[in-house]
Amino acid sequence: MAKPLVQMALDSLDFDATVALATTVAPHVDILEIGTPCIKHNGIKLLETLRAKFPNNKILVDLKTADAGYYEAEPFFKAGADIVTVLGISDIGTIKGVVDVANKYGKEAQVDLINVPNKAEVVKAVAAVGAHIIGVHTGLDQQAAGQTPFTDLALVAGLNTGLKISVAGGVKPATVRQVVDAGATIVVAGAAIYGAADPAAAAAEITALARA
Ligand SMILES: O=C(CO)[C@H](O)[C@H](O)COP(=O)(O)O
């Protein structure tokens, strides 16, 4: 079985600080994620900058698209995004739009299950329209209320769709193995890396644990 990939979430609003953090962390992770607040604040110019600077990393743009999937996602795939996210609570036509434009560019669409009430039903529906990655995601506000992604991960892994499963929501060194062993193929860490005293070391530790 393929080793899981590790993704670092860049969640700062500051353009230069984001590029600097990416420079520190990029050698230690597979995927650089431009987080939702970051892409909203900085726009596609940041993607273009990171794409040019980091040819060896995949880049995920966390658009969390809710409508007009094809139209909203296309410029980001065109500018070099490898993965773009769409909300699982969206209309299936929106999700299919992101899948279709991802396929046009030979890239991937990730469906984010944040706040989706009927997760099993949605996972089956988006698998049927060709989604590439399912994002099991406990958001920052949900984490603040004490939630974790583990129950949702067990449910999604148990569906055996064959799709890649990305897991985000407060993942840290102490929980990386639990996430991988429960079926994650992409492990996402934000605060555990950018909040560490040594972000490069934290990223390297998480990657080593994920691949152990
Ligand atoms: O998408 C996000 C919030 O909506 C975050 O980028 C994601 O949750 C990863 O960050 P952390 O590891 O700090 O939870």
The ligand as an SDF file (V2000), in Angstrom:
LIG
                    3D

 14 13  0  0  0  0  0  0  0  0999 V2000
   -9.0510   23.8370    6.6560 O   0  0  0  0  0  0  0  0  0  0  0  0
   -8.7720   24.2470    7.7590 C   0  0  0  0  0  0  0  0  0  0  0  0
   -9.7460   24.9980    8.5730 C   0  0  0  0  0  0  0  0  0  0  0  0
  -10.9960   25.0440    7.9410 O   0  0  0  0  0  0  0  0  0  0  0  0
   -7.4060   23.9790    8.3300 C   0  0  0  0  0  0  0  0  0  0  0  0
   -6.4520   24.3580    7.3920 O   0  0  0  0  0  0  0  0  0  0  0  0
   -7.2690   22.5070    8.6730 C   0  0  0  0  0  0  0  0  0  0  0  0
   -8.1810   22.2160    9.7080 O   0  0  0  0  0  0  0  0  0  0  0  0
   -5.8460   22.1300    9.1080 C   0  0  0  0  0  0  0  0  0  0  0  0
   -5.4290   22.8850   10.2000 O   0  0  0  0  0  0  0  0  0  0  0  0
   -5.2920   22.2810   11.7030 P   0  0  0  0  0  0  0  0  0  0  0  0
   -4.3130   21.1500   11.6400 O   0  0  0  0  0  0  0  0  0  0  0  0
   -4.7790   23.4490   12.5050 O   0  0  0  0  0  0  0  0  0  0  0  0
   -6.6610   21.8150   12.1030 O   0  0  0  0  0  0  0  0  0  0  0  0
  1  2  2  0
  2  3  1  0
  2  5  1  0
  3  4  1  0
  5  6  1  0
  5  7  1  0
  7  8  1  0
  7  9  1  0
  9 10  1  0
 10 11  1  0
 11 12  2  0
 11 13  1  0
 11 14  1  0
M  END
$$$$
